[in-house]
């Protein structure tokens, strides 16, 4: 195991330790072996080939499908002092020639190229003159015709193995089921590659799906206003027309919302994309033409106003939220028309029959996912052959468990109505028959004389639409698109019609409930932190403009959050922040340290006041939970106040917590053994197997360790 890789991780990229399977993947490439890597978006895939490219002699060649991704990653690498470049159609001939010369002469650590360029004899000849450290094939699912982003030029990348058999290769993707993984290995001649499959779980994303009410736009607006008023986000729509309409409507409501779809000019798309990358609180409203390769880490929400056509597409699109590991929302609104539209798209597809069958299976899985009543994350991970033992607690079904009802009789009425009317009519007509509506068309067909006429008056039209939607989603009814959207019975419905099984359906929710309780709570602590947060973002924005890079290239939100929490006062302390390497320390530390210092000086009185208020309440006889409730603060915040009082000698440890001296000694020794001057509590928490919570550890630390 080469320590050079760890040195690069810490000194160049600014991270203390490897995550997931990064170390093993990196060692595999350093040892000249091939790798196939499945790792979730935001899991650190890029480091898996960037660090080996630096450790191994020569230049790493990275095949990337999108120009935007190349530009962002090269810009970020250059900020770290790494010699990186890209070759694509945006460069003029002179610049391209210079980069190829730098490549041949060994002046580059990494070069990003499109798959199309690798299929030209001129560039292959250039590579033959180059010392290549490795080939990295990003977004490798593009090679699969079973996948959701197929790119024909990816199929030809098997030439890398043929032309450069001794150069290690790594193929990476965030979304690939078993069939797609098999095709990737076959197409790229990676049958002997070591396979690394990390968890698909993105625990920071809250998955939420709401039924489309009378106006899905209103639900979207309420969601953004209540939870993401000043955040960046993506809203996906199925059609270009809807993209334009939603973007214009959100703009009318006071948001900065920009459209993105293939019908816009290249210049407009590029302008809107750059604004999204460079500015805060920008909402992109887009078709699925937008997103792959967008390396913006602080997207706080992804909203769907139409159903994606597969679980892979849903996972990839929602995965563009929260790439920095901070909390994010994946919100979707869907209704009966979405179900019918997607089924129609599948039915009218011109693909070969075997591909249509696969598309149909993928759609059925997506529809099933929308209607489930148990944990959505468990269902999503199960689709990718991963088991989550316990419900996640961070999806709508876990936060507000769905109600079900015995819909057997209602389903029998609906199915009977389809049968009695000859399986020739659509949903709206069938509902009119069920609720006994008197229309000229119903009278013309004589359906007002049927036994099913008026037998469903206990439900209104909206409720019947929800019932029909779920019957279609469960394949108890099928849509006959050659019959202009008429419904017909399926073989699966027989057991329900006969009463052999009971059918429980999801009860429609009256409104979408927020899963982020207390987001708008305002108190002394949060007000002070908000001031610092905004000051740090302003500083980052200024530095980004000075360096002509997106703000997240300076630092991710996660690094700013750590600055806000730890408030480093020296360069040595600043270097311990995640995401701060030696290059960024030299470039940016002083600017941020000034901001933090000014904040501390301006808020010392406020900080002292809030701690004193907690101390007075504690001395009056209230415990930490009661103080937290009275002050509308978190209990952990109150314990941090009490720990500060212990540290200043205002309180004794046994005033706050009840522990035997032997236990205090054990905690003390553990804190000393894992302490590395950064006062992090997690190493001690882990070393003690979680027996003592963080509040206890914080108070003991305040009593026994120097500040």
N, C-alpha and C positions, 0 to 999 in steps of 0.2 A: 504494500500500500504506500503510494508516493505522497509524502507530506507536501510536495510542491502544489498539489491540487488544493489542499486546505489553505496554504499560504495565499494563493490567488483568491480563494473565496473570501478570506478575511481582509487582506490588504487592498485588493482591487475592487471587489464587489461589496465589501462591507458587511458580510454576514458571519456570525460566530460559528455556525455549524450547518452541516448539510441537512436537507429535509428528505422525507420519504426514502426513495431508493437512489437518490442522486449519487451518493458516494460509490455504490456498487456499479452503477451505469458508467460513471466517469472512469473508474478503474478498468472496466471492460474495454473501453475505447483506447485508453492509454496503453493497454496490453495488446493492441492491434486486433481486437476481436469485434465482430459485428453485434448490433443490438437493435431490438424492436421495442419501442417504449410507448406505453399507454399511460398517460398522466393527465389529471384534470387540468383545465385551464386555470392558471394562477398557481399551479403546483411547482413551477420552477423548471419547466422543460428546457428552456434556452440554456441554462447553466450546464446541462448535461452534455452539450456539444461545445459551448463556448470555452469552458475551462480546459477540456482535452485539447482544443485547438491551440490554447496558449502553452500547455505543458509539452505537447509533442512538437517536434521540429517540423517546420513548414507552415503552410497556410490552410486553414479550414475552409472548405467550400460548402456553403449552406444554400440548399435549393429551397426557395420560398415562393409561394404562388401569387403573392400580391405586392405591388410596388409600395403601397402604404406601409406594409409591415417591414419591408426591407429598409425603407427610409428611417422609420422610427427606431428600429433596433440598431442600425448603424450609428445614428445620432447618439443614442444612449451609450453605446460602446465607446465612441469617441470622447464623450464626457468623462469616461473612466480612464482615459489615457491609452486606450487600445487602438491599434492601427487597423481600422476596419473600413470597408468600402462596399459599394454595390455596383453592379452592371445591369442597367435596364434601359428601356426605350426613352426614358426622360433625359438621358445624357447626350450631349453633343458628341460628334465624332472625335474631336481632339481630347476631350475628357476621358472618353472610353478608351482611347489608345493609351493615354497616360496610366490609367488604372491597370490595363493589361500589362504594360511595361513594369509597373510596380509589382504586379503579381509574379511575373517571370523572374524578376530580380530579387524576390524574397522580401519585399518591403511591407507586406501585409500580413497581419495575424489572421484575419478572416475576410472572406469575400462572399457577398450575398448575390445570387443569380436566380433568374426565373428558369423553370424547367425547359422552356422553349429554346433558350440559349444553349443548353447542354446538347441539344439535338442538331447543332450546327458543326460541320467539320472544322471550321476555322477556330472555334473556341476549344474544341477537343484537342486540336494541335497545340493551342496555347497551354492547355493543362499538361500536355505531355512534356512541356519544357519547364514545368513548375514542380517544386517540392511540395506535395500535398500531404497535409497531416491527417485529414479525414474528410469524408463526405457526410453531410447531415441533410436528410430529406424531411423537411417540416411539412405538417398537414398531410401526412402520408395516406390518409383515407381517400385523398383525391385520386389515388391509383385505382380505386375499386369501382367497378360499374354497379356494384350492389350498394354503394355508399350514396351520400347525399350531396357531394360536391365534386362529382367526377370531372377530371381534367385529362383529356386524351394524351397530352404530352407527358404525363406522369408514367404512362405505361412503358414508354421508351427508356425510362431511367435504369432499366436492367443493364444498359450499356456500361454503366459505371463499374459493375462487377466484371464485365467482359474486358473493358479497356484498362482497368486499374485493379486487378485481382488482389493485390497485396495491401491496398489502402482500406482501412476500416470504415464501415458505413453505419450510420444510425438513422433509423426511420422513426418519426415521432408523430403522435396524434393524440387528441383528447377524446375522440369518439370513434369507436370501432367495435362492433359486435364480433362474435366468433367467425362468422362467414366473411366479414370484411378483413379481419386479421389474417385469415387463411389466404385471401386473395393478395393482400399486401406482400406476404412472404413469397408467394408464388411469382407475382409480377416483378418483384425487385430482386429475385434470387437471394432471398434472406432465409431460406429454409434452415440454415445452420446457425442463425443469429440467436443470441440469448434473449429471451423474452422477459420483459419487465412490465408487469401490470399493477399499477398503483390503484388505490381506491378511487372510484369515480365520485366519491362524496365531496360536495362543496358545502360544508356545514354552516358557513356564514350566510348562505342564501336561504331566504324564507320563501317557500313555494306556496303560491296562493292562486286559486281559480274561483271565479265568481260566475254565476249564470248571468247572461246578458239580460238585463231588465228592459224596460221600454226604451231606454236610451243609454247605450254603452258608453257614449261620450261623456255623459254626466258622471258615471261611475269612475271613468278614467280621471276626469278633472278632480273629483273629490279625493281620489287616491293620491294624486300629485300634490294637491294643495295641502292635504293633511300631513303628508309624510315626506315629501321631496320638493318642497317649495324652492329651495336654493341648490338643488342637486343636478348633476348631469345624468341623463337617462336616454334610453332608446325605446321608441314605440314602433312595433312592427304591425304592418297592415298587409292584406293580401294583394290589393290592387294599387296601381299608380294613382288612380283617381281618388281613392280613399286617403292615400298618403298626403296628397295636396290639400284635401279638405281638412284633415285633422291638424296638419301643420298650421294652416291659416287660422283655424278655430282656436288652437292653443295660443297662438300669437295674439288674437283678439282678447284672450283672457289674461294677458299680461306676461306670458312666458316667452322666452326666446326659443322658438321651435322652427327647425329647418327641415325641408323635405330632402329625401335622397332616394332616387330610383333610376333605372336604366334609361328612362325617357328624357331625363334632363341632359343638358350638354355636359361634356366632360369638365368644362371650366366651372360650371355651377356646382357639380358634384364635388370637385376638388376643393372649391372655396368653402362649401358647407362642411366638408369633412375636416378641413384644417381648423375652422372655427370650433368645431366640436372637440378636437384634440387640444387646442391651445387655450380655450376659455373655460371658465367655470359656469355652471348652471345653464348649459346648453342642452336642449332636447333635440335629438334627431328622430324624425318620423320617417320610416323607411320600409321598403320591401326587403325581402331576404337578400337582395343584391348588396346590402350593406352589412358589414360586420366582420367577415372572416379576415383575420390578420390585423384588426384594429387593436392596438396594444395600449389602450387607455385603461389604467388600473382603477380609476376612481369613478366608474359608472355605478351609481348607487341603485338604479332600478332598470329592469327590462320589462316592458309591458307588451302584451300581445292583444290586439283587438280582433284577431282571427286565429283559428286553430292552426298550428304547424301541421305539416303532413306526416310527420313521423316523430318518434321519441328521440331519434338521433338529432333531428333538426331542433327540437325543443331543447334538448340538453345543450347543444352547441350555442344556440341563440341566448338562452338564459345564462349560459356560462360567461357571457360578456359582461355580466354584472359582478362587482365585487372581486375583481382579479387581485386586489391588494389584500384580500383576507378580511377586510372590514365588513360589517353587516350590510346586506343588500337585499332587495326584493325582486322576485320574479312573479309578476302579477299578470293574470290573463282573464279576459272576459270572453265567453263563448255562448252560442245559442243554437237553436235548431237549424237556422239557415247555414251556419258554419258547417254543421254535420252534412247537410244536403250538398252544399257546394263542393266540399272535399270529395265526397263520394262520387259526385258527377265528374270531377276532374280525373279521378281514377278510372271511371267507367269509359271515358272518352279518350284516355291515353292512347297514343300510337305506338307505345313500346311493345316489344315482343311479349308473348303471352307469359313466359316464365318470369319476366321482370314485372309484369302487371300483377302477378300473383304475390310477389314479394312486396310490392307497393301496397297492395290491399292488406296484407298481414300487418305491415307497419302502421297503416292508418287505423286498423282495428285496435292495435295496441295503444295508439294515441287517444282514441275515443274512450277506450276502457279506462285510461289514466284520468281523464277528466271526470268520470263518474264515480270513482272509488270513494269509499267512506272511511277507509283506514289511512295510515300514514303515507303521504305522497312520496316522501324520500325513500321509504322502504320499497315502494312499488317501482320508482324510477331506477334505483340501484339494482333491483331484482331483474329488470329488463336487460341490464348489462352483466347479468350473472354474478352479482355481488349481493351478499346477504348482510342486512343490517339487523342485528339481534333485537334491538329495542326501538320503539317509535321515537322519532327524532325530537319531538317537542318544538320544532321550528318550521311547521307548515300549517296551513289553515285547518286541516283536519285534526291535527294534534292540539292546536291552540283553542279552537272552537269545534269540538267534535260534531260531525255531521249527524243530523237526525234522519232516520229512515221511517218508512211507513209501509204497511201491507197493501200493495197496489195490485194484488192479484185480480180482484173483481174489476177494477178500473181498466187493467190491461185486457181482460177478457172482453169488456165492452168495446174497447178500441179495436181489438183484433177482429171481433165479430162485425163491427161496422165496416172495416176494410173488406171482409169477406162478402157481406150482404150487398154491398154497393158494387161488387164485381171487380175489385182490385184495379179500378180505373181512375181513381181520384187522388188528389194531393191532400196535404194536411189541412189546409184552410177549409176545404169543402167538407172533409170528414168531421171536423170540429163543429161546423154548422149543423150537420146531421145529428151529432151526439147531443148538442145542447138544445135541439129542437127549433132551430132558427127557420123562419118561414121566408124562403127566397124563391124567386121565379125559377131558378135552375133546379132546385130541389123538387119543386112541384112538377117541373117538366119531366124529370126522370122518375117521378112517382116515389121518391124515397121518403116522402113524408108519411107513406103508408107502411113502411118497414117497421119491424119490431124494435130495431135499434134506434129509431127516430126519437130523440128527446130522452134517451135513457141515461144521459150523462149530465143532467142539469145541476148535479151537486158540485160540479167544478166549472169554473169560468174558462174562457178561451185561453187565457195565459197559462192556467194550470194544465189544460189539455195539451198545449204546445210542449210544455216540459215533459209530460208523460210520453208523447210521441217521440220527442227527442231521445229520451232514454231507451225507448223500445227500438228505435233505429240503431242507436249506439250499441245495444246489446244483440243486434242481429236478429231480433224477433220480427222486425219488419225490414224490407229492402226497398230502395228507391229505384223505380223503373224509368231511367232517363229517356229511353226511346219512347216511353209513354208519357212524356212531358212532365216527369216528376211524380207520377202516380205511385202509391204505395202498394206493395204486394206482400203476401205472407211468406215466411221462410219455413223451412223444415223445423227449425228450432222452436217455433212458436207453438207447436202441437201440444207439448206437455203443459204449457200454461193454459191453452184453451180448454184442454180436457180437465184441468184442475189437479193434475198429477203433482205439480210443484207449486209452492207459494213464491210469489215474486215481490221482493222488497226493493223499493226505489228510493232514491235520495230525495228528501224533502227540500223543496226550494227555499233558499234563505231569503229573508225580507230585505236585507241590506248587507253589504260587505263590511265586515268588522275589521278594524285596524289591529294589526298584530304588534304594533310598536307603541305600547301604552306609555303615556307620559312624555312623549317626544317633545312637546312644547312647554313642559314644566320649566318655570323660570325661578332660579334662586341665586343666592349670593355666589355659591361655588360655580354654578353653571355660567352665570353672567361673566365672572372673571375668566373662566376657561374659554368662553366664546370670544372674548376680547383678544386673548392670546392666539386662539385659533385663527381668527381673521387677520391678525397682525402677521402671523407666520405665512398665511396664504398670500397676503399682499407682498411680502418679501420674496416669496417663491415666484410670484408672477413677474415682479420686476427683474429678477435674475434671469427668468426664462426669456423675457423680451430682450434683455441685453445680450443673451447668448443665442437668440434666434432658435429656441427649442421649445417644445411643449412643456408646461409646468411639471408634469410627472417625470420628465427626464431629469429635472433638478432633484426632486425627492418625491416619493409616493406619499399619499395621505397617511399611510401607516407610520412612516418615519416622522411626519409632522405630529401625529398623535403621540408618538413616543417623546418627542421634544416637549410637547405640552405637559405630559405627565411627569417626566423626569427633570425638566428644566435645567439642562446642563449649564454649568458656569464657566467651564474651561474647555480647551481644545481636547485635552485627554478624555474628559467626560463625553464630549461630543462624538469622539471617535468610537465610543462604545454603543452608539445608536445603530440599530439595524439599518442597513442601506447606506452607511457612511464608510467609504474606503478612503485610502490616502489621497487620491486625486480629488474627490469631492470635499475632503477635509480642507485641503489647501485652497480650493476655489470658493467655498461657500460658508465655512464654519463661522468666520468672523461676522458676516452679515447677520446670520441667525442668532448668534450669541448676543449681539447688540440688542436685537428685538427682545430676546428673553430677559436680558438684564434690565431693560427699560420697563418691561412688564412687571418684574419683581419689585423694582423700586416704586412703581406707581401703585402697586396693589398690596404692599406690606400691611398697610392699615386695614384694608378690607379683609385680608387673610387672617390677621390677628383677631379682628372682630368676630368673624364666623367661628373660629376655634374657641374664643372666649364664650360665645353664646352657647355652644355645645357643652363647655365645661360648667357653666352656671346651671344649666338644666340637669347635668349629671349630678352635680352636688346637691341639687334639690330633691334627688331621690329617683329620677327617671333612669331607666336602663337605655342601652344603645338603640334597641328597636323602638322604644317609645319616643326617644329624641328624634330619630329618623322620621317617624310618622308625623310628629308635631312640626318639624322643620321642612317636611316634604323633600327630604334628602334620602340617599341610599344608606343602608346600615353600614356598608363598608366605608362610606365617607365619614360617618360619625366615629367609627373605630380609628380612622386615620387621624381625626382631631384628637381623640383620646390618647393615641400613641404619641402625638406631638406633645401633649401635656405631660406624658410620662417622661419623654425625652428632655423636657425643660424643667422637670422636677416639680411640676404642679400637682401631679398625681403619682401614686405608687402603683406598681404592677398589680399587687393583690387588691387594689381598689377596683380594678377593671375586670380582671379575670380570676377565676378560682382554679388553681393548679397546685398539685403537690410540688415541693421543692425538687424532688427527683425528676419530675417531668420537665420542669423549667431547665434543669441541668442538661437533660437530653436534648431539648430544643436548642439551648445555648451552644452546646458542643456541635450540633449539626449545622447551625448557622455559621459557626466559625470554620467548619471543615469545607463548606461549599462557597464561602464568601470570596468574591473576587473584586471587591471594592465597588461593585455596582448595586449592591443591596437588593438584588432580585430575590424574591421569596420562592419562586417556583422550584429551583433546585432543592431547597430545604423541604418544601412540600412533598416533592417526589421522593426524596430520600427517606422521609418519614411515612411513606405509603399513604399520604392523605389523611392520617389519623387526626391531625390538628388543622383546623381551617386557617385561611389566610389572616383573618382578624386576630387570632391568637398569636400566630407567628409574627405579625406586625408589631403587636404590643410587646412581646418578649424581645424582639429585635431592638425596639426603642429603649428597653430597660437595660439591656446588657451589651449592646454594640455601640461604639462611638459613631456619631453622626458623620 
